Amino acid sequence: MKNPFFNLYSHGFARVAVGVPVCRVADPAFNAAETIALAAQAAQKGAVLVAFPELGISAYTCDDLFHQRALLDACEAALATIVEASRKLPAALIVGMPLRVEHQLFNCAVVVARGRIQGVVPKSYLPNYWEFYEARQFSAADNAAVESIRLLGQDVPFGAGLLFDVEDIPDFRFHAEICEDVWVPIPPSSFAALAGATVLVNLSASNIVVGKAGYRHQLVSQQSARCLAAYLYTSAGKGESSTDLAWDGQALICENGELLAESERFADTSHLLCADIDVERLSRERMHQVTFGHSVRRHKAEVDKFRVVRFPLDLTLEKSLPLARNVARFPYVPADPRQRDERCMEVYNIQVQALVQRLSASKISKVVIGVSGGLDSTHALLVCAKAMDRLGLPRANILAFTMPGFATSDRTLLQARQLMQVVGCTATEIDIRPSCLAMLKDLGHPYAAGEKVYDVTFENVQAGERTNHLFRLANFHHAIVIGTGDLSELALGWCTYGVGDHMSHYNVNASVPKTLISHLVRWVAETGQVGEGGSDVLLAVLDTDISPELVPGDSNHGPEQKTESTIGPYELQDFNLYYTLRFGFTPSKIAFLALHAWGDRERGVWPNGPHVVRNQYGLPEIKRNLAIFLDRFFRTSQFKRSCIPNAPKVGSGGSLSPRGDWRAPSDSESVVWLADLEKVPD
C-alpha cells in the first residue's frame, strides 16, 4: 500500500484535462470513439475531469444538417457509447452535442460520470453575427421550459444553472458554459463562481483568425483571475469543415490568472492537455479576499438560481500520483531572467521611493547605516545611495559605519570598506571591542576575566553596542537609522530584540526575503549601477557565507559562525515562509510541494515519478528544516515582529508588519502545525 502523502489529491490538488479530438463532420460514431480514447488516456493519467469541444459529437460545422433527424439520432446513440465507456473511468467527462428538448434544439454540454448522465447544460448566448449563424439552428438556454429531461432512459437535470460537485475532492465544484458565453460582458461562469464553482469549463468550437489566439489567452486568463477559479478552455481542431473557416484546436488551462498549460495549435492528431490545479488555494483566496463574499451577497438573486448535482468518482488515494505542475524553488524570485530583472527593478524602486518619501516628509537629509560587509546591509546601502540620487543630495549624506567586533573576519571588513568606497558615502570605522569589554565587565561576564565564554549575552552585547552607536550617531547628526534586517530573519526570529537587525527608524528590507535580496544585489552588480569596481565587491559579498559574526573562530579569513547551520538553508526556509504566509497551507502540503521542487528523485523518493532528477533536499531534510521553521515562526518569534519599525511592503508574498499583513498573538503555540508535520513520512 502506498502512502497517501505521495498522492496529489491528498493535498488539495486535482488533475484536469482538455481533449481536442480529430473529428469528422456529421459522423457521431467516429467522433465518440475519438472522445472515448482521449478520455481513457486522461483517466490513465489521473485526471478527474475531461472537457471536449463544443458540438464535438456531431462537429460544429454541420449547419442545417443539425435539423436532420438521422444526425440527431446518431448523436444520441454516440452519447450512449460514451456513457457506457464512462463506467470504467474514474473521471467526469463533458461532451458537446445538439439535443432535442420539448420541440427545440439546444447546443449542449453533457456531463457524464460513472455510467450516468449527471446533467445537461444548454448554451446561454448564441452568436449571430459575422461568420456565426447559431440562432438559425438553436434555441438559447433561456428558452427552455423544463428543468429535467428524459435522456437515454435517465431523468437528467437540465439548465444553464447547474453546478457539479465531485464528492471525492473537497471544494471541487465545476460549471460548464459554451463558447460565446465567456465572450459576453457578464459570463454565466461569473455567477457560477459566486455560487461556489472553483473550476469553470468552456466547451468551444471557435474558428481561428489572425490575432484571435492571443485574445483567447487574455479572455481565459482574466476570467479565471476575476472569478478566483480555474478555467478550462477547449476548441475545435482538425476535421471541422473548411468551407468558410479554419480551426486551430487551441486549448488552455488557467488558474487565478496564471496559464498552467496550453495545447499545440494546428495539430494533425487528437491530443490531450493536462494540468494540476490547486483547488485548496482557490478556496483560500476566496476566503481571504472578503470582497468575493460581498459579491455573493450583492448578486444573491443570480446565485440562488443554481442547482448542485453531486456524484462520487470513487477515487483511491493509495496510489502514488506525483504533482505534474511547476513549483518554483524560489517563489519570491521569477525563474525567467527577463521577469526576474523586472521584479528586481520594481522591488528596488519600491524600496527607494519609500525611503525618499520618508526623508522628504521628515525633512531629514542624512541617514545612518551600519555596514557589515554582509548581504543585507549591502543591499540597504545600495537603496540609500539611489535614494540620495533621487533626492538630488550628495551620497556623502549617507553616514556609513562599519564596527568590527570580536568575530569580524578580515574578509567581511575588507568588503565593508570597499563597498563604502565605491558607493561614495561618508565612511567611518569604529572598533566596538573596548566598549563591549566595558559592558561585559559591568555585567560580570566571564569573558571580561579572560575566559572564552561565547554565550548569547556575549553575542548580544556586540549587537546591542553597534545599535547603540547607530542611534546616538543619528541623534548627533540629525539623521535617521536605516534598518537592514530582512523578512526571512523576522519570520525565523533570527534577530536580536531591539538591535540593528530588528530596530531602526526605517527599515527598507523588512518585507524582502533573503533569497530575493541576493538576487537584487546580483541584479545591481550585473547592471553596473555602482561605481568602478563595485560589481566585483557585490559579487564577493554574494559569495560570502551568511553570518552574524559574533562568535570567534579558528580562522580570520571568513565567517566561522554560519547562520544556515542553525536555522536551516534560507532557500528552503523562504519556500516554507511563502506557502505559510501567503496561503496558510498545512505543513504536510508544504513538504509535499518542497519535495516536488527540491526532492532527490534519483534515490527513489518519487517512485515511478516522471520528473527530472534534482539532487538537492530529500524528505528527511525537508521535514527537519520545516520543523525548525514552524516552531520559530509560530511559537518563539512573534513578540519581535509585533514592534518592528515602519517598512514598505514590496510584494504579494506578504509582509510581517503588525500594521499590515500579519497580526498574531505573541504567546501562541506551534503544536497543531508540528502535529500536521507528523503526517509526512520519514
Backbone hydrogen bonds, N-H to C=O, Kabsch-Sander energy under -0.5 kcal/mol:
donor,donor_aa,acceptor,acceptor_aa,energy
2,K,318,E,-1.2
6,F,3,N,-2.0
7,N,4,P,-2.2
8,L,6,F,-0.5
8,L,321,L,-1.9
10,S,7,N,-2.1
11,H,8,L,-1.6
12,G,9,Y,-0.8
13,F,8,L,-1.5
14,A,277,I,-2.1
16,V,14,A,-0.5
16,V,275,A,-2.8
17,A,49,L,-2.5
18,V,273,L,-2.7
19,G,51,A,-3.3
20,V,271,H,-2.9
23,C,238,K,-2.3
25,V,239,G,-0.5
26,A,58,S,-2.6
27,D,24,R,-1.5
31,N,27,D,-2.2
32,A,28,P,-2.7
33,A,29,A,-1.9
34,E,30,F,-2.1
35,T,31,N,-2.1
36,I,32,A,-2.8
37,A,33,A,-2.2
38,L,34,E,-2.0
39,A,35,T,-2.5
40,A,36,I,-2.4
41,Q,37,A,-1.8
42,A,38,L,-2.5
43,A,39,A,-2.5
44,Q,40,A,-2.2
45,K,41,Q,-1.6
46,G,43,A,-1.3
47,A,42,A,-2.5
48,V,15,R,-2.9
49,L,15,R,-0.7
50,V,92,A,-2.6
51,A,17,A,-2.0
52,F,94,I,-2.1
54,E,204,S,-1.1
56,G,53,P,-1.7
57,I,96,G,-2.6
59,A,55,L,-3.1
62,C,59,A,-0.6
63,D,60,Y,-0.6
65,L,62,C,-2.4
66,F,63,D,-1.8
67,H,64,D,-1.6
68,Q,65,L,-2.1
69,R,67,H,-0.5
72,L,68,Q,-1.9
73,D,69,R,-3.1
74,A,70,A,-2.1
75,C,71,L,-2.1
76,E,72,L,-1.8
77,A,73,D,-2.1
78,A,74,A,-2.3
79,L,75,C,-2.3
80,A,76,E,-1.9
81,T,77,A,-1.4
82,I,78,A,-1.7
83,V,79,L,-2.8
84,E,80,A,-2.2
85,A,81,T,-2.2
86,S,82,I,-1.7
87,R,84,E,-1.3
88,K,85,A,-1.1
89,L,86,S,-1.5
91,A,89,L,-1.9
92,A,48,V,-2.9
93,L,112,V,-3.3
94,I,50,V,-2.4
95,V,93,L,-0.5
95,V,110,V,-2.3
96,G,53,P,-0.7
97,M,108,C,-2.0
99,L,106,F,-2.3
101,V,104,Q,-2.9
104,Q,101,V,-1.3
106,F,99,L,-2.6
107,N,139,S,-0.5
108,C,97,M,-2.4
108,C,106,F,-0.8
109,A,121,V,-2.8
110,V,95,V,-3.3
110,V,108,C,-0.5
111,V,109,A,-0.5
111,V,119,G,-2.8
112,V,93,L,-3.0
112,V,110,V,-0.6
113,A,116,R,-2.6
114,R,86,S,-0.7
114,R,89,L,-0.6
114,R,91,A,-0.5
116,R,113,A,-1.3
118,Q,111,V,-2.5
118,Q,116,R,-0.7
119,G,111,V,-1.2
120,V,157,P,-2.2
121,V,109,A,-3.1
123,K,107,N,-2.3
126,L,124,S,-0.5
132,F,129,Y,-2.9
134,E,127,P,-1.6
136,R,133,Y,-1.6
137,Q,133,Y,-0.5
137,Q,134,E,-1.2
138,F,134,E,-3.0
139,S,105,L,-2.8
141,A,123,K,-1.8
143,N,140,A,-1.9
144,A,141,A,-1.8
149,I,156,V,-2.7
151,L,149,I,-0.6
151,L,154,Q,-2.8
154,Q,151,L,-1.7
156,V,149,I,-3.4
156,V,154,Q,-0.7
158,F,147,E,-2.5
159,G,120,V,-2.1
162,L,160,A,-0.6
163,L,307,R,-2.8
164,F,174,F,-2.5
165,D,163,L,-0.5
165,D,309,V,-2.9
166,V,164,F,-0.5
166,V,172,F,-2.3
167,E,165,D,-0.8
167,E,311,F,-2.2
169,I,166,V,-1.5
172,F,169,I,-1.9
173,R,171,D,-1.4
174,F,164,F,-2.7
175,H,199,V,-2.0
177,E,201,V,-2.8
179,C,177,E,-0.5
179,C,203,L,-1.0
181,D,178,I,-2.5
182,V,179,C,-2.0
183,W,180,E,-1.5
184,V,180,E,-0.6
190,S,187,P,-1.5
191,F,187,P,-0.8
192,A,188,P,-2.0
193,A,189,S,-2.4
194,L,190,S,-1.7
195,A,191,F,-1.5
196,G,193,A,-1.8
197,A,192,A,-2.5
198,T,173,R,-2.0
199,V,173,R,-2.1
200,L,230,A,-3.0
201,V,175,H,-2.7
202,N,232,L,-3.1
203,L,177,E,-2.2
203,L,201,V,-0.5
204,S,202,N,-0.8
204,S,234,T,-1.6
208,I,246,A,-2.4
212,K,209,V,-2.0
215,Y,211,G,-1.4
216,R,212,K,-2.4
217,H,213,A,-1.8
218,Q,214,G,-1.9
219,L,215,Y,-2.8
220,V,216,R,-3.0
221,S,217,H,-2.5
222,Q,218,Q,-2.7
223,Q,219,L,-2.1
224,S,220,V,-2.2
225,A,221,S,-1.9
226,R,222,Q,-3.0
227,C,223,Q,-1.9
228,L,225,A,-0.9
229,A,224,S,-2.4
230,A,198,T,-2.8
231,Y,254,C,-2.8
232,L,200,L,-3.1
233,Y,252,L,-3.0
234,T,202,N,-2.0
236,A,205,A,-1.3
240,E,237,G,-1.5
249,G,236,A,-1.9
252,L,233,Y,-2.4
253,I,261,A,-2.2
254,C,231,Y,-2.5
255,E,258,E,-2.8
256,N,229,A,-2.7
258,E,255,E,-2.1
260,L,253,I,-2.7
260,L,258,E,-0.6
261,A,253,I,-1.6
263,S,251,A,-2.3
266,F,248,D,-2.6
271,H,20,V,-1.8
273,L,18,V,-2.6
275,A,16,V,-2.1
276,D,324,A,-0.6
277,I,14,A,-2.9
277,I,275,A,-0.6
279,V,12,G,-1.4
279,V,277,I,-1.1
280,E,12,G,-1.6
282,L,278,D,-1.7
283,S,279,V,-2.3
284,R,280,E,-2.6
285,E,281,R,-2.4
286,R,282,L,-1.9
287,M,283,S,-2.1
288,H,284,R,-2.6
289,Q,285,E,-2.7
290,V,288,H,-1.5
292,F,289,Q,-2.2
293,G,289,Q,-0.5
294,H,290,V,-1.6
295,S,291,T,-2.0
296,V,292,F,-1.7
297,R,293,G,-1.9
298,R,294,H,-2.4
299,H,295,S,-2.0
300,K,297,R,-1.3
302,E,299,H,-0.6
303,V,299,H,-2.4
304,D,300,K,-2.7
305,K,302,E,-1.1
306,F,303,V,-1.7
307,R,161,G,-3.1
309,V,163,L,-3.3
310,R,308,V,-0.5
311,F,165,D,-2.1
321,L,6,F,-1.3
321,L,319,K,-0.6
325,R,323,L,-0.8
328,A,326,N,-0.5
333,V,330,F,-1.9
340,R,336,D,-2.9
341,D,337,P,-2.4
342,E,338,R,-2.0
343,R,339,Q,-2.6
344,C,340,R,-2.7
345,M,341,D,-2.5
346,E,342,E,-2.3
347,V,343,R,-2.9
348,Y,344,C,-2.6
349,N,345,M,-2.0
350,I,346,E,-2.2
351,Q,347,V,-2.4
352,V,348,Y,-2.4
353,Q,349,N,-2.9
354,A,350,I,-2.3
355,L,351,Q,-2.0
356,V,352,V,-2.6
357,Q,353,Q,-2.4
358,R,354,A,-2.2
359,L,355,L,-2.5
360,S,356,V,-2.5
361,A,357,Q,-2.9
362,S,358,R,-1.9
363,K,359,L,-0.7
363,K,360,S,-0.6
364,I,359,L,-1.9
367,V,397,N,-1.9
368,V,480,I,-2.9
369,I,399,L,-2.0
371,V,401,F,-2.6
372,S,370,G,-0.5
378,T,374,G,-1.3
379,H,375,L,-2.1
380,A,376,D,-2.4
381,L,377,S,-2.1
382,L,378,T,-1.9
383,V,379,H,-2.2
384,C,380,A,-2.2
385,A,381,L,-2.2
386,K,382,L,-2.1
387,A,383,V,-2.3
388,M,384,C,-2.2
389,D,385,A,-1.9
390,R,386,K,-2.2
391,L,387,A,-2.0
392,G,388,M,-0.7
392,G,389,D,-0.9
393,L,388,M,-2.5
397,N,394,P,-2.0
398,I,395,R,-2.0
399,L,367,V,-3.2
399,L,397,N,-0.8
400,A,398,I,-1.1
400,A,426,T,-2.3
401,F,369,I,-2.5
402,T,428,T,-2.3
407,A,549,E,-0.5
408,T,405,G,-0.7
410,D,556,N,-2.7
411,R,556,N,-0.5
413,L,409,S,-2.1
414,L,410,D,-2.3
415,Q,411,R,-2.3
416,A,412,T,-2.4
417,R,413,L,-2.2
418,Q,414,L,-2.7
419,L,415,Q,-2.6
420,M,416,A,-2.3
421,Q,417,R,-1.7
422,V,418,Q,-2.4
423,V,419,L,-2.1
424,G,420,M,-1.5
425,C,420,M,-1.3
426,T,395,R,-0.5
426,T,398,I,-2.4
427,A,425,C,-0.9
428,T,400,A,-2.1
430,I,402,T,-2.2
432,I,404,P,-1.7
432,I,430,I,-0.7
436,C,432,I,-2.3
437,L,433,R,-2.7
438,A,434,P,-2.1
439,M,435,S,-2.0
440,L,436,C,-2.9
441,K,437,L,-2.5
442,D,438,A,-2.3
443,L,439,M,-2.0
444,G,440,L,-0.8
444,G,441,K,-0.7
445,H,440,L,-2.8
448,A,445,H,-1.2
449,A,445,H,-0.5
449,A,446,P,-1.3
450,G,447,Y,-1.8
451,E,446,P,-2.0
453,V,451,E,-1.8
454,Y,452,K,-0.7
455,D,453,V,-0.7
459,E,455,D,-1.9
460,N,456,V,-3.1
461,V,457,T,-2.2
462,Q,458,F,-1.0
463,A,459,E,-2.0
464,G,460,N,-3.1
465,E,461,V,-2.0
466,R,462,Q,-2.0
467,T,463,A,-1.9
468,N,464,G,-2.6
469,H,465,E,-2.2
470,L,466,R,-2.2
471,F,467,T,-2.6
472,R,468,N,-2.1
473,L,469,H,-2.8
474,A,470,L,-2.3
475,N,471,F,-2.2
476,F,472,R,-2.3
477,H,473,L,-2.2
478,H,474,A,-0.6
478,H,475,N,-0.8
479,A,474,A,-2.5
480,I,366,K,-1.4
482,I,368,V,-2.7
483,G,481,V,-0.6
483,G,506,Y,-3.0
484,T,500,G,-1.0
485,G,500,G,-0.7
487,L,509,N,-0.7
487,L,512,V,-1.8
490,L,486,D,-1.9
491,A,487,L,-2.4
492,L,488,S,-1.9
493,G,489,E,-0.8
494,W,489,E,-1.9
495,C,493,G,-1.9
499,V,496,T,-2.1
500,G,463,A,-0.5
502,H,499,V,-2.6
503,M,499,V,-4.2
505,H,481,V,-1.6
506,Y,481,V,-1.7
507,N,646,N,-2.3
508,V,483,G,-0.8
508,V,506,Y,-0.6
510,A,507,N,-0.6
512,V,509,N,-2.3
517,I,513,P,-2.3
518,S,514,K,-2.1
519,H,515,T,-1.2
520,L,516,L,-2.5
521,V,517,I,-2.6
522,R,518,S,-1.9
523,W,519,H,-2.6
524,V,520,L,-2.4
525,A,521,V,-2.2
526,E,522,R,-3.0
527,T,523,W,-1.9
528,G,525,A,-1.1
529,Q,524,V,-2.0
531,G,422,V,-0.6
534,G,531,G,-2.5
537,V,533,G,-1.5
538,L,534,G,-2.5
539,L,535,S,-2.4
540,A,536,D,-1.8
541,V,537,V,-2.2
542,L,538,L,-2.2
543,D,539,L,-1.2
544,T,541,V,-1.7
562,K,560,E,-0.7
563,T,546,I,-2.2
563,T,561,Q,-0.6
565,S,562,K,-1.0
566,T,563,T,-1.9
567,I,563,T,-2.0
568,G,564,E,-1.3
572,L,569,P,-0.7
573,Q,569,P,-2.5
574,D,570,Y,-2.9
575,F,571,E,-0.8
576,N,572,L,-2.2
577,L,573,Q,-2.4
578,Y,574,D,-2.4
579,Y,575,F,-1.7
580,T,576,N,-1.5
581,L,577,L,-3.2
582,R,578,Y,-2.5
583,F,578,Y,-0.5
584,G,580,T,-0.8
585,F,579,Y,-2.1
590,I,586,T,-2.2
591,A,587,P,-2.7
592,F,588,S,-1.9
593,L,589,K,-2.6
594,A,590,I,-2.8
595,L,591,A,-2.6
596,H,592,F,-1.7
597,A,593,L,-2.3
598,W,594,A,-3.7
599,G,595,L,-2.0
601,R,599,G,-1.1
603,R,600,D,-0.6
604,G,601,R,-1.7
605,V,600,D,-0.9
609,G,606,W,-1.9
614,R,599,G,-0.6
616,Q,598,W,-0.7
616,Q,614,R,-1.6
617,Y,598,W,-1.9
622,I,618,G,-2.3
623,K,619,L,-2.8
624,R,620,P,-2.4
625,N,621,E,-2.4
626,L,622,I,-2.1
627,A,623,K,-2.0
628,I,624,R,-1.6
629,F,625,N,-2.3
630,L,626,L,-2.8
631,D,627,A,-2.1
632,R,628,I,-2.1
633,F,629,F,-3.1
634,F,630,L,-2.5
635,R,631,D,-1.7
636,T,631,D,-1.3
637,S,632,R,-1.0
640,K,637,S,-1.1
641,R,637,S,-1.3
642,S,638,Q,-2.0
643,C,640,K,-0.9
644,I,641,R,-1.2
654,G,651,G,-1.3
660,G,657,S,-1.3
662,W,657,S,-1.7
663,R,661,D,-0.5
668,S,665,P,-0.7
674,L,670,S,-2.3
675,A,671,V,-2.4
676,D,672,V,-1.8
677,L,673,W,-1.8
678,E,674,L,-0.9
678,E,675,A,-0.7
679,K,676,D,-1.8
680,V,677,L,-1.8
